[in-house]
Amino acid sequence: MSNELFKTRNPQSASRNCPACGAWQGIPDLKPEELWDEKTRLQEEKSVLGFYVSSHPLDKLKKFLSEDSPTTASLSEATDGEEVTLAGVLTEVKKTTTRNGDPMVYLILEDLEGHAEGLVFKRELTQYESLLKKDEVVLLKGRVIFRNGGGKGQRPSIKVSELSPLEKGLQEESAIITIDPARHADETLIRLRVIFSTHPGHCPVLLDILGQEGQKTRIKVNNRFFVTVNEDFQSAVGDLLGPGHLHFSIRPHTPSTVASPEPTQRAQSALGGKGSRVQGTGPLPIKNVSR
């Protein structure tokens, strides 16, 4: 159908030809509704449809989580009493009481791979009540508990010990920066040190140095180069190294295979400064992390 049918050449002639059309002349112009922000849009999608459509609350931070970060799917391999840390969105928050009458909260934490049940008891409830809201994106720490001793196929619950907003919580974990010596010259590493110095804070920094055959050597920056993780820091690292070189680890660091020492020595030399002496390499601001 031609769009010409919907064009009005002369509003007054339209009113004469169609008396009903003239009735619209007295109605004020309606302003378009303001667009929802992302959080509201996702809340409405989940409320109406039961699932997220346009994106997931964790999507914007997914690119910052390291591949070895734990997920709710990994709980199937957990043992009773094991301490875990998970990132996710609270999709259910239900207040109830214990058998003794003390207040507690039952929650569901959802991530990109599934969901997990959490229990928040009186002491932690008092401390973290402001975060216990539906659709809140959090970093959750706690201890795995199996009811009745556990069993094959049984999913555990998590007795919550700590909660924090996800972006803030990541600042207390470790920032992992991947360095490819084939692409990043010593000058780049020196500029990286400047970024560390201009964003001082409490977040540890780990450097993953790629070897010629793809293996990694992980080294830990001296604590005087610990950083504050904010948008400015993330943008600075991204502008220098390109996208995909900054991640965060939310699990304890375990030993990794050490590659050829040459890339590590280049990083140590470029970062410079006094620091911990490691394996006889001299005063350096970084040290090998057994993983």
N, C-alpha and C positions, 0 to 999 in steps of 0.2 A: 504493500500500500504506500502511495506517495506521501512523503512528509509534508507536501504542500497542503494537504487536507488539514494539518494541525497548525498552520500559520495563520495569524490574523493580520490582514493588511491594515485594517482600520477598526479599532475597537468600537467606535461609535456605530459604524455600519453593522458590526456584528450584533450590537444590542438591538438595532432596528429590525434586522432580519430574524433574530432569535430573541424574543422578549425575555425568555428565561435567563439568557446569558447576561442581560443587563443587571440582574439581581446580584451578580458577583461583584459589581462595581463598588458596593458599599462595604465589602469585607476587606479589612486591612491585610496587607501582605504578611504572610507567616514566615518567621525566621526559621531556618533549618535548625534541627536539634544539634546540640554539641555532641561531637563524637566521644564515645567512652574511651577512657584510658585503657591500656592493655590489661591491667589487673581486673577492672570492672568487666570488660568484654569477656575475659576468660571465665570469670565467676558466673556470668549470665549463661554462657555456653554450657558450662558444666551443670548449672541448675536446671536448665530447660531440656538439654539433650542427654545429660548423664555422662558426657565426655567432652574433651576439648576439641575444637575444630580448627581454628585459625593458627594455633600454636600450642605449646605446652609451657606452663610457668617456668620450667627448668631449661627451656630451649636456649635462652640467651646466655645461660651459664654453663650449658653442656660443653661448649667449646673450651671452657676453662678447666674442666675436670679431667684429670689424667686418666688414661685407660685402665690403670690398676686401682682406681677408686672403687670402693665397695658399693654394691647395690643391694636392693631388697632380695634380688634373686640369689645373691651369695649367702643369704641366711640359711639356706638349706644345708650348707656345709659347716655352719657354725656349731660350736659345742656349748653345752650348758655352762653359764657363767662367763663366757667370753665377752670381752668388751668390744663394742663396735661403734662406728661412726657412719652415719648415713645422711645424704642430702635428699630433700624431697619437699613435697607440698602436703600440708595437713588437709585431708579431704573429709575427715570426720573428727569432731571434738565433742565428747559426751561427758558431762559431769555426773558423777555418781558418788557412792560412799562405800567404805570398806565394811567388813563385818563388825568392826569396832565403832562404826559411825563416823570415822574420819573422812574428810573430803578427798576425792581422787578424780583423775580424768582418764578416760579411755580414748585413745586416738588411733587414727589410721594415717600412716605416712605413705604417700605414693610417689614413686619415681618413674623413670622412663622404662623400667623393666618389670614393675609389679607394685606390690604394696606390702606393708608390714604393720602389725599391731603394736601399740605402745601403751605403757601404763605409767602414769605420773602420780606419785603419792604426795602426801601432805607437805613435806618439807620442800620438795622441788616445785610443787604446785604454787606455793607461796612465792617462790623466787621467780618463776617463769610464767605466771598467770597471764601477763600482758601479751605473751607470744602465742598462747594457746587459743588461736582463732582459726576458724575454717579458712582455707585458701592461703594461709601464711606459708611462705617458703622459708624453710629452716635447715639448719645443720643440727642434727640430733645425735647425742652420745648416750650410751647406756650399756646395760649388761643383758646378754641373752638369757632367757629363762624358758625352760620347757616344763609344761605342766605334767604332773604324774610321771616325771622322769623321762619324758620324751619317748620317741618311738619312730619307726620307719614311716616316712611321709608326713610326720607331724610338723607343722610350722610353729616356730617359737614366737614368743612375745619379747618385747624389749622393755626392761625396767629403766625408764629414762632418768639420767643423772644430770644432763646439761642440755640446754636449748639456746640457740642464738640465731638471729637473722642470717641467712645463708651467706650473703656478701660479707657481712662482718665476721662470721665464723671462719671463712676462708683466710682471713687475715691472721688467724691464730694457727693456721696449718703451715704448709710449705709451698712457696712458689717455685715451680720447676721451669727453667728456661732451656730450650734446646739450642745448642750451638753446632753448626756444621762448618768445620774448618775449611772445607772446600769452597764455601760461599762467604764465610764471615772472616774477614782479615783481622789482624791484630788491632787495627784502628777501631774496628767495630767493637771489640771487647773493651777497649779503653773508653769508648763512648758509653758502653753499658755500665761501666764502673761509675761514670758521672751520673747516670740515671739513678743508680743505687744511692749515691751520696746526696742527691737532691730530693730523695724520697725516703728519709730515714724513718725507721719504725721497728716493729717487733716481729715481723714475719720472716722466718728463715728463707734463704734462697738456695736452691740446688741448681747446678748446671749439668745438663746431660750433654756430654761431648760425644759426637758421632765419630766412629772410627771409619776407616776406608771400606770395611766390609759390612757396615751397618750396625756393628755392635756399639754399645754405649759405655762411657765411663762417667759415673756420677760423682761430682765433687760438691762439697758444701762450702758456701761463702762464709767467711769469718763473720761473727755476730756484729761487728761494727759496720757491716754492709747490709744488715737486715733492713727491710723496707716497710713502708706503709702501702698497702694495696688499695688503690683507688682508681678512678677512671683515668686520671692524669698519668699514673704510673703505667697502667695497661696500654694507654694510647702511645706513650713514649716507647715502650718495648715493641709494640706492634709497628710503629713507624720505622724503628731501627732495623728490626729483624724480619718484618713481614708477618702476616697472619699465621696463626697456628704454632707459634714458638713459645707461648706462655700457657702453662697449665697449673693446676693446683692438685696437690695430693692430700687426701683426707684419710690416709691410713698410715700406720707406722712404717718407716722405711726399712726394708730388708736388704741384705747384701746383693749386689749385682755383679755381673762378670766385668772385669776390668779389661779394657781394650788396650791397644798400643799406647804407651805413655806419651808419645809425641804430642797428640792433641791436648792432653792434660797440661803438659809443660808449657805449651803456647798460651793456654788460658791463664795459668798461674803467672806467667811472665807478663802478660798484657794487663792483668788486673793489678799486679804490683802491690807494694805496701808491705808493712810488717804484719805478721799474723802468726798462726800456729805453725810450728815446724812439724811436717808430716813425712814420715818414712825417709828422713834424711834429705829432703828436698830444699831445706833452707827456710827462712822466714817468709811465709806466704799468707795471703788473706783467705785462702781456701784450703780445704783438706778433703782427702778421699773419704767417701762415705761407704762403709761396707754395707752391702745390700743383699 
